Amino acid sequence: TWCRPCIEEIPTIARLSAHYRDQDAFAVVLVSDEDPDVVSRFAQAHGQGLAFFLVREGFPASLWEESRPFTVLFDCSGEIVYRRRGAADWSHASVKHVVDALLERCSGRSPVAD
């Protein structure tokens, strides 16, 4: 809620999410360990309809990173296949290429057309 690069990348995350909205094996999850009221107000102001989840007991060690934003992509078996420190344009064609490959590997279906 305080991280300017995090706020700036949310629109690109929302565009990526919208692009893959019909894919069963694709989900966008934004996670915070901040106060629930703060996160709720932030989601209403900046969330663009994305789902926000709160961590109650602390992040798993494999997902913890001091850097913000910190983004992780998982494959369909739950394995981490990509880690990114810092902001990114998540709606960029290069990201879609990676997501398409993961979806194809997981489902055997063709990638989503632009």
N, C-alpha and C positions, 0 to 999 in steps of 0.2 A: 504494500500500500504506500510505501515511502520511496520506492525504487523507481526513479525516473525512466531508466531504460526498460524496466518491466512494463510500465504503463505505456510506453511508446510502442512496444511490440505487440500489445494486445490486439490492435486492429488486424495485424497480419495473421495472428493466431485465429482470430474470428473468421477471416477469409479462408484460411486453410480448412478450418472446421466445416464451414459452409460448403466448400468444394467437395468434401468427402462425406457429407451428411447421410447419404444413402448407403454407405459402406458399413456393414455390420461389424467388421473387424477393426474399425477405426474409432478412436475416442480422444477427445481433448480433455484433460483434467488439470486444473490449476489448483495447486496445493499451497496452503499457508499455515504457519504455526503461530500466527498473530491472534489477538483478541477477536472472538467471533463477531462482536458488534462492529469493530473496525473493518473487518473483512466484508461483512454484510453491506455496510455503507459504501465501501470501495466497489464491490461488485455491482451495486445499483448505479453508481456513477460512471464506472469505467468498464464494466464486465462484458458489455455487448452480447449478453445472453449466454455467455460461457458458464460452465459449471465450476464452482469453487468448493473445495473440500478443506476441512480443517484437520490438522494432525493433533491428536490429544496427548500422545505419549512420546513425541519426538520422532524425527525422521529416521527411517532405517539407515544404517551406516552407508549402504551402497548408494543411497540417494542424497546424502548430505553433501553440500558444497558451500563454502563460505561466499563464493562469488554469486552475485545476483545480476540479472536473472541466470538461472541454471535450468537447462532443459534436458530431458531424457526421452529417447524414443525406445520403445519396447517392440519386440517381434510378437507374433501370436502365441509363442510359448512362454512369454513373460521375461525373456532374456533382454538385457540392455544391449542395444545395437548401436546407439549413438548418444554421446554426451556433448553438450554445448555450454560453454561458459560465456556469458555476455549476450547482448541482444542480437536478434537476427530478424530478417524478413522471412517469416515462416510461410508466406504465400508465394515465394520465389519459385520459379520453375525447377531449380535444382533440388529444392526440398520436396516438391511434388514427385520428382523422379525417384527419390529415395523411398517415399511413402508408397508410390505405385509398385515399386519392386517388392516392398514388404507385403503389401496386400496381395500381390500376385503369388508370392511364395506361400502365403498363408491360406489363400482360398482357391488358387488355381484359376481365378478370373482375370480378365483383361483389365488393364489400368483404366482409370476414369479419364474420359476425354475432356479437354479444356473447352 
